[in-house]
Amino acid sequence: MKIIYCTHSTYSPGGMERVLANKIGYLAEHTDAELLVVTTDQKGREPYYPYPAKVRTIDLGIDYSDDNAKNIFRKITGYLHRRRLHRRRLSALLTKEKADIVVSLFPSESSFIPNLTDGSKKVLELHFCKFFRLQYGRSGLIGWLDRRRSRSDERLVRRFDAFVVLTEEDRGYWGDVPGITVIPNAARQLPAKATGHCRRVIAVGRLDYQKSFDRLIQVWGKVQATGRFHDWHLDIFGQGPDKDKLEHMISQAGLSDTAAVNPPTPDIDREYASSSILAMTSRYEGFPMVLVEGMAAGLPAVTFDFKCGPKEIIRHGTDGFIVPDGNIDGFATCLMTLMDNDGLRLSMSAKAAEVADRFNRQRVMQLWLDLFHNLCK
């Protein structure tokens, strides 16, 4: 069986990149599948999470991200030109490769790939929730485009041979779509576990609007205002456009002694093991891998009740807390409850680690293999 994965790029330390590398690694180790990863914006950079030697990679040189800094009209015209180029190059590649399965991770090729007649089965793999285009609440022309594209997504997903979402919650939002199935992301077995005694709260993710670390800094300000937790530290790990804004917020709030924004690290497992609580203040997710990984390392979690994922990962009151979305005071209260109670924190830590069994890698990957084999019958 030949499987081709199509994605924007693999050089960033993001959740999608990690999930793809984990799946590719499993398929390379446990199957005889021929594997190819096709990107549009790699620009010669190495994958952040390395692939096995047997996995081929090809970049089409489309470079959508080159238009990011342009005004809206040049951005739209540039995108349309690059998408035409993308279609030509990908069509030629798929015709040459003759794959059995082609998986789109919902970048630009998802709009045209069902129409390519290369003989492969087309799978759309959504790493976001249904409403991801609307979460920014943008106005004007961009807002209109967000709403229009969100409505067109409902038609688009029906054109694939299979449509994979990450949670039952998200499947409910899509409704009766033919070929829709739920396959969550798998938890990794981490080499070290948190002891629960390190007085550190950790948060991990891209520094942007979606991850909403500005809300976490507001929470941390309320925690520190009580005067009881100066021996605790908040460490945020990530990169992105909000870095300067977040560091300014920390400085302005007088939190520099107890909070910091750190660059991403390839050894995030060590950072999990050196923490005691995971905090997540995202506005939305598809299936938050940081939440699964942190809990697998034994970190009880405090998160907002965003779409989608927390209710299917956290057992509220057992291995973490889910706070109504946007409730800064409630989030601070739950965080302090864990920080203030060693016994509760250690108990929840042991329960949190059970997430590795609930989202077992072999079980999750068997769902993918069953899907692929059924499509190829």
N, C-alpha and C positions, 0 to 999 in steps of 0.2 A: 504494500500500500504506500502510495506517495501522498504526503500531506504538506500543503503550503499554507503558511500563516502570513497574512498581510497586515502591516501596522505602520505607523508613522515613523518611528525610530526606536532604537533600543539603547541609546547612550545615557539616558537619564536614570537616576535612582528611584524611579516611581513604582507605584503598586502594580500597574499593568505590566511594566517591564519585568518585575520580579515574578509575577504570576506566569507570564509567558515563558520565562527561563525555567521555572520549576516544571512546567508541563513538558517543555521540550526535553529537559533532562530526563524526566521519567520515560517518555516515549523512546528516547535514544537508548536508555538502559534496558528497558523491559520489552521492547518490540523490535521487529526488523523493519519498521517503517522508514522510508526515505523522507527526510525532513528538510524543508527549505523555508527560510524566513525572508520575506520581501519587504523592504522599507522604501519610503519616499524621501526622507530627510536625514539620512544618516551622515552624509558628508564625510565619509572616511573614518568616522570615530568608532572606536571599539565598543561593543556592548558593555554596559555597566555590569551586568550579571553575565559572566561568560557562558558560552554554549559548549557542549561536547564537540570534539574535533570532527565527528562524522556529520555534523549539521552544517549545511551550506547557507550562506547569506548573500543576498543580492540587493543592492540599492538602485532604484530607478532614476535617481537624480532629478526628482520633481521639485523639491525644495519649496513647499508651500510656505514654510515659516519665513522665507525671505520677504514676504509681503506684509508681515505683521505690523511693521512700523509705518506703513503707508496710510494715507487717508482712506475713508470708507469706499469711495468710488474706485480708486486705484486698487484697493484690496479686493473688491468684488470682481473687477475685470481681470486682475491677475489670477484670482482663484479660478475663474472660468477657463482661462487659457491653460493654466497648469492642470486642471482636471481633464481637459481634452488630451493633453500630452500624456497624462497618467493613464488614461484609458487605452491609448494606442500602445504604449510600452507594456502595460500589464497584459493586454490582450495578446500581444506577440509572445510574451514570455510564457503565458499559460498554454498557448497553442503549442509551443515548443516543448514544454515540460510534461504535458499530458498527465496531470495529477488526478488522483482519485477524489481528494477532498481539498477544497480551498476555503480557508477560514478568514473572514474579515473581522478585525477587532474594532470596526466602526469608525475608521478614518474615512477619507474621501471616496475610496473605491466602493464603499457600500452603496453609493447611489447608482452605480452602473454595473457592478459585477454580476448581478443576476442575469444580465443580458448577454454576457460573454458566452459564446458557444464553443467552449473548449472541451466539453464532455465531462467536466468535474461536477461533483455535488457542492453546492455553495452553502456555507454555514455562516451566520451572523452571530458574533459573540459580543454581547453588550456588557461593558465593564462599568456602566453608570446606571442610574435609575431612569425611568421613562421621562422624568421632568428635568433632566440635567440641563437642557437648553434654556429653561425658564428660571433657573435658580438665581440668576444675577439681577432679575427685575429691571432689565435695561429698557430704555424708552427710545422714541424716535425710530429712525430707519433700522437700526440694529435690533431694537426690540421687536419691530414688525417682522424682521427676518427670523428672529428666534422663534416667534410664535408660528410663523409659516412653516419653518423647517420641522418644528415639533409635530405639527399636524401631518406633514408629509411622511414623517417617520412611521406613523400608523399604517400607511399604505406600503411603505418600503419593506417593512419587516415581513410582510406576507409574501414577498416575491422570492424568499430564500427557501431552500430545501429544509433547513432547520434554523430555528431562532432560539438562542440560549441566553437566559437571564440568570441572575445570581441568587435571587431570593423568591420565596413564595409571595412575599409582599409585592414585589415588582410584577410578578406574573399576574397578580390580581389587577394591577393598574392597566395592563395591556389588554385584558379581556380575552375573547375567544379568537386567538390567532392560531391558524393552522401551523403545526410543527413546532410550537413553543414548548420548551422544556426548561427545567430548573437544574442547573449544576453549580453548586457553590464553589468557591475557591478552597483549596486544600491548605491545611495547616502544616507548617514544617516542623520536624523534630529538631528542637534547638539544643545546642551542646551544653548550655548551662541554664540554671533556673535561678530566679530571684529568691533571696532569703527572706525578704520582707522587712529587713532591719535597716536598709539604707534609707536615709531620710531624703528621698528624691522622688519627685513627680516627673514623668517623662511624657513628651508629646512628639510625634513624628509625622512629617508630611510636607508637601509643597507649600511654600509661603505665599499663599494667594487667597482670594476671596472665598473659594470653596472650603478650604480647611479652617478658615475663620479663627486664626490664632489671636486676633485682636480681642475676641470674646474671652479667650483663655487668660489673657493678660488682665482683663477687667476682673475676672474671677480671682486671679492671684492677688490682685490689689486688695480685694475684700478679705481674703485669707490673711494676708500680712497685716491688715489694719487691726486685726484682733490682738496683735502683739504676742501671740502664743506660739507662733511657728517660725521663728527666725532661724531655727536650726534646720529647716527644710529648704530645699532648693528646687526650682522648676527649670528643666532643661528642654528646650525645643530644638529638634534636629530637622533641618531641611534647607532648601534653597528656593528662590523665587522672587517675584517682583515686590513682595511686601516686606522684604528684609529690613530696609531702612526704616519703614514705617513702624514695624514692630519694635526695633531697637530704640526708636525715639519714644514710643509709648512706655517702654520699660524705664528709660531714663527719666522721663517727665513724671512718672508715678513714683519715683524714688525706690524702684525695685531692683536696681542693678546689683545689690549684694545677694539677692535671693533668686534671680531669674536671669536666663541667658538664651540667646539664639545661637545655635551651633551649626556649622556646615554639615552636610550629610556625611555619613561614614560607612564604609563597606563592612565594618564590624559592628553593625547595629545590635547583634545578639549580645555582645558584651555590655552595651549600654542598657539593654533591657535587664540583664542580670544584675546591673549596678543600680537599679531603681526599685521602688516598692509600689508605685501606683501609676497607671496609665490614664491620661486625660485626652479626650477627643471632643472637640467643639465644632466639628464640620457642619456645614449647612446641608450637604447631601453627600451620599456615596452610592456606589453600586453594591459593593460588598467590601467593607473596610478591612483590608489585609493587615494593616497596622494593629487593629483591634484583635484580630485572631492571633497574630504573631506575639503581641505583647502578653495576651492572656496565656498562650502556650508556654511562655517563659515564666508564668506564675504571677502575673501582675493583675490584681483586681482593677477593674476599669470603671471610670465615671465618664458617661457620654451624654450628649443631648439626644433626644429622640428624633433624629433626622431620618429622611428617606434616603436609602433603605439599608437595613442590616442589623441595627442594634438589638431589636426584639428577637431575632433569630440566632443571635450569638450570645448575648448576655442573659443570664438568668437573674433577673432583678432581685437584689437582696441576698443572693446566694454567692455569685462570683463578681458582682459589680452593681452599679446603680445607673438607671436610665432616667434622665431629668427632662421634663418638658422643654421642647426646643426654645431657646432664647432666655430661659429662666436663670439669669446670672446668679441671683441669690441662692436659688435651689442647688445649683451646681456647686457653689462654694460650700454650702452646708454639707453636701454629700462627700465632697473632697475632705473637709475637716473631720467628718465622722471617721473616715478611714485613717487619716493622719493621727488622730487623737486616741485611737483604740488599737493597740498592738495585737490583742487577741483576735479581734474581728478581722484585722488586716491579714494576719497569718492564716486564719480559717478560710477567708475568701481567696487567698493566694493558692491554697491547695485545690480549691474547687475550680479556680480559673484555669489551671493547667489541664483540666479534663477536656478543654476545648480541642486539644490535639487529637483526642480519640473521637470526638463527635464529628470532626472534619478531617478524618483520616485520609492521608494522601492516596493510599492504594484504593480506598473505596471511591473517592472522588474521580480518580483517573479511570477506574473501571466504568463509570458512567459515561465518560468521554469515549472510551473504546467501544462500548455497546452502541453508542450513537453512530460512530463512524462505520462500524460493521453493518449496522442496519441500513444506513444510507447506501452502502456499496452493494447490498444484496440485489 
